[in-house]
Amino acid sequence: MNTLLLSIALSCAPGPDGKTACTGNHDHAAGAEADCHGGKAQAAAAAPAKGDALLLRGEKLKGLPTVTLDKLLASPADFEGKEVQVEAKVRKACEKKGCWMELAPTEKGPGVRVTFKDYGFFVPLDSAGSTAKVEGTVKVAELAPERAKHFEAEGAKVAKGKDGKYREVQLVALGLELRR
């Protein structure tokens, strides 16, 4: 299967009242609406101060079965619905809200889009270049053409599989460690 990471910048952020405000025309991953709109999302933290080497977000890592990013990208269907741990370099992160990040073995090849369970936490806006150890659930998502075009308008690169359908490999993170 041909897969490519999508970098999706949702227009959601905690407002001054502590509740999450959403702008733009988008929808959220299944099950995330209540948490995002209910105000549970943790604001994107500022970058750690110089000298800080580790940033923790979400649940404490449990030591889930480890899979390499290359193996996950080579056969994502083998991991569909499974909870795994992946450690890789952060190629990109949402520069507006910190609501997603992209793990990839190379600058141009396919990667995995990481979102955060129930929008419960975000990462620093400047996380690119860091190393992330992430535990979460693997998902292979097929995107409607309109949705793919929406993502492209936000700067994402969207690829089609051999069957002409848009797909991406996702990891819905339960928790993560980010090392700078």
N, C-alpha and C positions, 0 to 999 in steps of 0.2 A: 504494500500500500504506500502511496506517495503521501507524505504528511508534511505540514509546515506549520510552524508556530505563528499564531496571530498575536499581535500586541494590541490589546483592546483597552483604550482609555475611556472608561465610563465617567460620566460627568456627575459624580457624587462626592460630596464632602461634608464633614460635620460643619454645621452652621454655628453662628455665635450663641444660639440657644442650646447647643449640645445635641440637637437633633440633626439627622442627616438630611441634607437638601440635595435634590437631584435636578439637574438641568439638562437640556437637550432632549432629543427623541431617542430613547433607548429602552431596552428591557434588560432585566437581570437574569442571571442563571436561575434555573428552577430552584425554588425554595429560598432564595435570597431576598425577595422583595420585603418580607416582613421585617427582617433584621436591618436591612439598609434603611428602609423608610421608618423603622421604629427607633432609629437613633443609636443602635448598639455599636456601630462601627467605630473603631478606635482611630483617631486622627493619625495621619502619616506623621511619624516621629521625625524630628529634626535629625540630621546625621549625627552619629556619635561624635563626641569630642575627640580631638587628636589624642592618640594613645589608647583609646578604647578599641578593643579588638573584636568584641563579640556583642551582637545584638540579638535578643530573644523575642519572639513574637508567637502568640497563640499558645497552644498546649505544650507542655514539656515533652520533648521527644521521648518515645517509648522504646526505641530500638526495633522498629518494624523491619521486615526483610529488606535488605539493600539490593537495589538494581542499578546498574550503570545507565547513564543517560543514553549511551550508544545502543545498549540492548533494548531499552524502552522504545527508542525511536525506530529500531529495526523491526520490532514486532509488537506494536502497541496493543493489538487485539488480545495478545496473550496476557496482558495485565489489566484489561478492562474491568473496572469495578473493584480491583484489589487495592489494599492499602500497602504502600511501599515507602521506602526511604530512598531519596536520590540526593547525591551531592554533586554540584556542578557550578560553573561560573555563571554569574548573572550577566547576560548580554545586554539586556535593556530592562528598564523599569518604568512604570507610568510616571511621567514627569509632572503630572498635574495633581494627582491625589495619592500615588503610591498604592493603587488598588490592584495592580498586577505586576508581575515580573516575568521575564523570559529567561529560561535556562537553555543554553546551547553549547555544543562542543566546539563550534567554529563561529566565525563572524557572519558567514553567509548561509550556511546550511540550515536544515530543519532544526527546530527546537521544541520546547514544551512551554506552553503558557501556564503560569501558576497564578491562581486566584486564591482567595482566602475564605475558608469556610464561613458561610453566613455573613460575609463582610465584617467579620469580628475583629480583624486587625489589618493593618497596612504596613508597607515597608517605606524606608526613607526614599525620597524622590531621587536621590543620587546613588542608588544601590548598584547601578551598573559597574561592573568590574570587581564586585565582591564575590566571595564564594558562599554559596547557600547550601545548607543541609536541610532538606525539606521532607516532612512526612505528610502523606496525603493519599487521596483516592484518585486513581487513574481513570480518565474518561476520554473516549474518542468521540468527538462531536462532529456531526454533519451540519453544515450551515446552509441556510436558505440563501439563494443568490442576492436577495435584497440586503440581508444581514451582512454578507461578505462585502458588498459594496459600501455599506455603512462603515464597516471597519476600515476599508481602504481609504475612505474619506478622512478617517482619523489617523492615517499614516501607517496602517498595518499592511503587511504584505500577505496576500491571500493566494494560496495555490490550489489548483484543482487536482484531484486524483485522476487516474487513468480513465475512470468512468465519467469524468467531467463534473463531478460533484465537489463542492468545497468541504474540506475536512481539516480538523486540527487535533493535536494531542494536548490534553489538559491534565493538570494536576491540581486538585482542590486541596489546598494545604490545611492541615489540622494545626501544625506548628512548624516553626523553623528557627534555625540558627543562621545568622548572617555574619560572616567574618570579613573584615576589611584588611 
